[in-house]
Amino acid sequence: MKHADIKEILISEAEIKKKVKSLAAALNKDYKGKKPILVSVLKGSVVFLCDLIRELEFSPIIDFIGVSSYADSTESSGVVRLLMDLRESIVGKDVLIIEDIVDTGLTLSYLKRNLLTRKPKSLKICVLLDKKECRLKKIDVDYTGFIIPNKYCVGYGLDYAEIYRHLPYIGVLKSEIYRQQK
């Protein structure tokens, strides 16, 4: 059922489940016999991570990193802040960043540069959503779920001001919701 604050459902729960299985199949092939560290970018990617790891045929190590460039806004501030660092060492390990969405590329570019200084064996990126038309910084994504238009989306882990993460689909938030907050 569509939430009252949602203008349209962009990607249904069923479509997400199908895509997560497809991404997991690619990861199962590429990481067969390996034990990568999956680095979930907090908070948005947690829902995606949870569904994804249930489909994996290998045993990953899970770690979390907290970064922010949005605060309570619908647009990136352009400044990426590290809020919480990894607990595990990634030196000499295969690392896979799990992210909910890439738009400007600023956060993932920062994160990739930061993690590469720690000398991992390999570093790849898996994102559920890609807003290619918003890119300010070139970033290569190794595994992409959906390419989406430049609309402000919430649900399936994505939020606006810390709400709507619980929605089982990706929906476009009505603009009057975030305009009234400004």
C-alpha positions in Angstrom: 0.0 0.0 0.0 1.3 3.4 -1.0 2.1 5.8 1.9 0.2 9.1 1.7 3.5 11.1 1.3 4.6 9.2 -1.8 3.8 10.7 -5.2 4.6 7.5 -7.1 6.1 4.1 -6.5 9.2 4.0 -8.7 10.4 0.4 -7.9 8.1 -2.1 -6.4 8.9 -4.5 -3.6 8.8 -7.4 -6.0 11.2 -5.7 -8.5 13.6 -5.0 -5.6 13.6 -8.7 -4.5 14.2 -9.9 -8.1 17.1 -7.4 -8.5 18.7 -8.3 -5.1 18.7 -12.0 -6.2 20.3 -11.0 -9.5 23.0 -9.0 -7.8 23.7 -11.8 -5.3 24.0 -14.3 -8.2 26.8 -12.0 -9.7 28.5 -11.7 -6.4 28.3 -15.5 -5.8 30.1 -16.0 -9.1 32.7 -13.3 -8.5 33.4 -14.1 -4.9 33.2 -17.9 -4.9 35.8 -19.3 -2.6 36.5 -15.9 -1.1 35.6 -14.2 2.2 35.1 -10.6 1.4 34.4 -7.8 3.8 31.1 -6.2 3.0 31.2 -2.5 4.1 27.7 -1.2 4.5 27.4 2.6 4.3 25.1 3.7 7.2 22.3 4.1 7.5 20.6 3.8 4.1 22.2 0.6 2.8 21.4 -1.6 5.9 18.0 -2.8 4.4 19.7 -3.7 1.1 22.6 -5.4 2.9 20.3 -7.6 5.0 18.4 -8.8 2.0 21.5 -9.3 -0.1 23.5 -11.4 2.4 20.6 -13.8 2.7 21.1 -14.6 -1.0 24.9 -15.1 -0.8 26.5 -18.6 -1.0 29.7 -17.5 0.7 30.3 -16.2 4.2 31.2 -12.5 4.2 32.5 -10.5 7.0 30.2 -7.5 7.7 31.3 -4.1 8.7 29.8 -0.6 8.8 31.0 2.9 8.0 29.1 6.1 8.6 29.4 9.0 6.2 27.1 12.0 5.5 26.8 14.7 2.9 23.0 15.4 3.2 22.0 16.0 6.9 18.3 16.7 6.7 18.4 18.2 3.2 17.3 16.8 -0.2 20.6 17.9 -1.8 24.2 17.1 -1.0 26.1 19.7 0.9 29.2 18.8 -1.1 31.1 18.1 2.1 31.5 14.5 3.1 31.9 13.8 6.8 33.1 10.5 8.3 30.8 9.8 11.2 31.8 6.2 12.1 34.8 4.2 10.9 35.3 0.5 10.3 36.0 -1.9 13.1 37.8 -4.4 11.0 41.2 -4.0 9.3 40.8 -4.3 5.5 44.6 -4.7 4.7 45.0 -7.4 2.2 41.3 -8.2 2.1 38.7 -8.2 -0.7 36.3 -5.4 0.1 32.9 -4.7 -1.3 31.2 -1.4 -0.5 27.4 -1.8 -0.2 25.5 1.4 -0.8 21.9 2.3 -1.3 22.2 5.1 -3.8 24.9 7.0 -5.8 24.0 10.3 -7.2 26.6 13.1 -7.1 29.4 10.5 -6.6 31.0 12.7 -3.9 30.4 10.3 -1.0 31.5 7.1 -2.8 34.5 8.9 -4.3 35.6 10.0 -0.9 34.9 6.6 0.6 36.8 4.8 -2.2 39.8 7.0 -1.8 39.8 6.6 2.0 39.5 2.8 1.9 42.2 2.4 -0.8 44.7 4.1 1.5 44.2 1.1 3.8 45.6 -1.3 1.2 42.8 -3.8 0.5 43.5 -6.7 -1.8 40.6 -5.5 -4.0 37.9 -2.9 -3.6 34.6 -3.0 -5.5 31.2 -1.1 -5.2 27.7 -2.5 -5.2 24.8 0.0 -5.3 21.1 -0.6 -5.5 20.2 2.7 -7.1 22.2 4.9 -9.5 21.2 8.5 -10.5 23.8 8.8 -13.3 22.4 12.2 -14.4 23.3 13.8 -11.1 27.0 12.8 -11.2 29.5 15.5 -10.2 32.4 13.1 -9.5 33.3 10.2 -11.8 32.9 6.9 -9.9 33.0 3.4 -11.3 30.3 1.2 -9.9 30.9 -2.6 -10.3 27.4 -3.8 -9.5 24.3 -1.7 -10.1 20.7 -2.6 -9.3 18.6 0.1 -11.0 19.4 3.3 -12.9 16.8 5.9 -11.8 15.8 9.4 -12.8 16.7 12.5 -10.8 13.7 12.3 -8.4 13.9 12.4 -4.6 13.3 8.8 -3.5 12.7 7.3 -0.2 11.9 3.8 1.1 13.9 0.5 1.3 16.4 2.2 3.6 16.4 5.6 1.9 15.1 8.4 4.1 14.1 12.1 4.3 14.9 13.5 7.7 15.3 10.0 9.1 11.8 8.8 8.1 10.4 6.6 5.3 13.2 4.0 5.6 10.7 1.3 6.5 8.8 1.4 3.2 9.3 -1.9 1.3 9.5 -0.1 -2.1 11.3 2.9 -3.6 8.9 5.8 -3.9 9.2 9.4 -5.0 8.5 11.7 -2.1 5.9 14.4 -2.7 7.8 17.7 -3.1 5.5 19.6 -0.7 6.8 17.3 2.1 10.3 18.5 1.9 9.5 22.0 0.7 7.5 22.7 3.9 10.5 21.7 6.0 12.8 24.3 4.5 
